[in-house]
Every structure is written in structure tokens, then in C-alpha cells.
Amino acid sequence: MSKRCYYETLGVSRTASEGELKSAFRKLAMQHHPDRNPGDKDCEHRFKEINEAYDVLKDDDKRAAYDRFGHAAFEQGMGGGAHGFGADFASTFADIFEGVFGMGSARSRATGRERGADLRYNMEITLEEAFEGKTAEVRLPTSVTCDACSGTGAKTGTKPKACPTCGGAGRVRHAQGFFTLERTCPACHGRGQVIEDPCPSCSGSGRVTRERTLSVNIPAGVEDGTRIRLAGEGEAGVRGGPAGDLYIFLSLVAHVFFQRDGADLHCRVPVSMVTAALGGEFEVPTVDGGKTRVKVPAGTQSGRRFRLQSKGMPVLRAKQTGDMYVQVLVETPQNLTKRQRDLLTEFEKLSSKDTQPESTSFFSKVKDILDGLGSRAAS
């Protein structure tokens, strides 16, 4: 029976790149893997075809020979390797298998040095602190390198030894039918080393827990949810491995006066009916600790906003500043005296269309609508 074209087997074109080949192989290999299809002979045969095709096409020399001579390039000793998995197939497939299932890198674990975990620290700051920026100190308990063993995990005067189970590779191979799978060594947990005489200070982990005090620079203009990364300030690595990172997550405390929208600040100020009608001015605080005056023109309506340019927040890492918006809310008088009621009643009688144009126009439209409804009902 003639063999199927390797490109058709992987479902790619003859011009497929290395990345496209790898992606197609990974997808098909996971789909037809015998462990996912136990007892399915068709999947087992298909899996073998996929491996054979990828083993040839991933190698530039083999691929060139295949493109020129087809399957004949690997028959009767012309190329070799096409009918098996190839010398480097096990490691190639293991890398892909690990990438799909998140098993990590065997090469990095085989040294026994593992990267420390990243840490998160939540910090609250005020709006004023976000405006000015600040240097803050954080205290947190974390794992640091053990001084007694310098992070090796072994007692002073001794050293970790290569794992006898995996020979220091951190991985062991397991044969299953016609293919071989690699898995993490159960004896050393992928580190490739074992400690026969652990350090008494850290019990062989190479780390101890201590409280540290760190200085954090918070730049001006940070927003709620800003994340600051301190490289290498996380947990110490296992047995001398690199330290993780520390992430500072900032949250802004709600302000009693301002509401923030990006670099802009908003506030609401109540004004009397008289001030809104006759005009006037009032003072408002600014986020920098100062104050400024806002002029209210005569006839100002409730909800009107006044823009104070460059009175807002600085833009992070930019030489820009937002604006401050002051919204006035006209306050209706309450708990009036008889004299005040009489004055307002007199004012209402003296009012004309010119003094209250919006309400006059609105109720005129309402009257037209109601009159129209009455006319239709009568007809």
C-alpha cells in the first residue's frame, strides 16, 4: 500500500513554516494519542503516521530530500530514520507534550535549581499620594536564601549528589508499546539531585522564612489597580535558584470630595438659588493642597460644569496633567419662613417667559400635546 504524503498527513502545505509544522503536529498528536484513545487501533496507526511525517519534515535535510525524491529518499538505506522516531524524536515530543500539559522544562529542573515564587502585596494609597508620588516601605515575610548552606540545601561540608534513579537528568523514560514517554523523576521530583545530609537550618530546602523591609517608589499619576514589579524581590529560589518577583498592587482610597476619571478630577458643589440667579463665586480645594475660585455667571442652571484646566492629576510617565471639573447643583430652599414664602410668591407672580425660558417652553409643548389628545378624543 502506498504511503500517504507527509504534508497531507499533517494537513499543511509544502511551504509550511517550522512553526506551522510544529503546531499541526502538536494538535494531531494530542488528538490521536493512544492514551486518549485506548484500544483504538486506527488512532494508534494514525499517531504513528503523524510522528513519522513530523520526524522527516522538521529536519531541513530530510525535508529537502523528501521534497525531491518523495518516500523513495528513505528507502533502501538512502536516508534512514523515517520509519522510526529518529534519534531526537523522544526529546522533541517530550518538549511539546510538556508545553501542552504545563509540565515545565526538564532541562531547567535537572539542575535542581528552581525559580522562587512570585509574591503579591496589596497597598492602599490616598488620592493626594497618587498625585504627588511617594516612597513607601513594605514589610513582608518571605523565603530568603539560607545563609548556612548558601542555598544548596546540603549541610556545611557536603554537596547534593546526582539522583541515582534518573542519573541526574530529572526525567525517567517509560516504554509503552512502540513509543517512549518521559516523566518527572519520582525520586528527586525533577531536580536531578538528592541531598543525603540536609542543612539543619533550612531542612534541605535552601530557604528560610524571614521578614524583610523593602522600599517602593510610587510614581506620580498612578491609578487604581496599577501594578509595580520589583524584580528578584519575591521568594528565593529552591537550592540556589533565581528569586521570583514581587508585585505591588495599588488601590486608591475613596476621596471625600473628588472623583477620579483617568487624569481628570470631578467634584460637585451646591450653590444657592440666589447665587445661581444673580451670579457669584465660591472657593474649592485642589488636589495639590491649594484652593481656587470658581465664578458663577448669572442664570447658571443646575448641573452646569466648569472646567479648570490643568488642575487634575498628572499622567503617569508623561509631562501632562488632567483637568478639574466642578459641577454646580442649585439647592432648593427648605424650611422657609412666612416672609420668605411671601417673597417667593411675589417673585413667581412677577416672573415672565424671559425669566424662566426653559420651563415656559417645556410646559407650552406639554399643553400642545394634551390639547391634541383632547381633540382626537372628541372626534
Phi, psi and omega in degrees: 000132182290147181280150178281145179302135182298324179294320177293325180300319180271351179072035180234165178277168180290346179259013183300140179281173179299320180294320178294321177297313182296319180296316180295318179297316181299317182295313182289322181296319178291326181291321186253013181300134181302329179293334178271346182227062183299131177081359181269103183293325179297316179294323179296318178293318180296321179298320179294319178298317180298316180297318181296317181295316182292323180300327180278310189286338179283343179263122185302317181292315180295322181294320179297319179293320180293319179299330183271317186247353182072209182295338181296339181296339184243016178258151177056041173079007183291328183225313182075156175090340184286331183271348174251202180263353181085158185294327184253015183293319185301315181290323180295312182293325179296320179297317179293317180300319179292322180296323181288317186261006175068037184274356178084185184258124179294326183295321181286325181286332185297339179281345182083354182258111182251143179292141178288161182286151173284150180241152177239137178228124180267130182230133175261137176226159179274168178295323179296321178292323176293330178288315186271334191080159182198165171249118184245153175251135178240140177242127181211142175280134181206168178277130177236162181298134179291124181289329185296321182246005181058028176089358182283334183087349181264149179300148180306131181094353178238169179224154173297149180245157179297139181295126181290338182286316183250000180069021179092000182280336183081356182226148174235146181260144181229119181278131178222100182068237185265000179227167183237134178245147176255147176218165180296137180296125182288341183281317183250003179058035175087359182280335180082356182224152175232150180248115181278328181232087187290156178293130181291337182284324184241003180060028175093356181278341182080005182223152173227156182265127178219159176269131180241152175244122183240149176260129183240126177269116179257111183288156178294138177099003180297149180249170178298128181093359178299138180247128178248127183257127174251101185295134176075009181256012176274207179292146176294150179288160178284127176055050176086007179289166181295148179284154175281189181250158175250128180248122177263118178258122184263138173229136183268132176289138180300135181269147183285341186238318185261147166243136186258139174225091185068239179267356181265150176242143180233144175212159179240136182231122176282139177232154181288159178299324181292316180298318180295325182281316185266343184092158180172201179205161178208163180258144175228148177285158174243160187292340179277005179095358179264201178209159181215159182257142178242125179268131180252114179288157179299141178082018179293133180267153179297135180098352180293140181252142177243131182263126175251104188294137176062026176253013181263212184268150174290149177274131184302128177056035177211149181272060180224155178224139179283185182248166177245131181244125179251119179256126180266139177240115182287123184270128177280131182298145177232164176052050183287147172279170179298320180297318179294320177298316180298319180295319179292324178294319178294320178297320180297320180293327181276350182291151179229183178298331182286329182280334180226066187295322184291313180293323178298315180294320183296310183289337174293319177293320178299318180298318179298320180295314181295321177297321179294320178295321179294322181295318180293325180292322181292327181281000000 
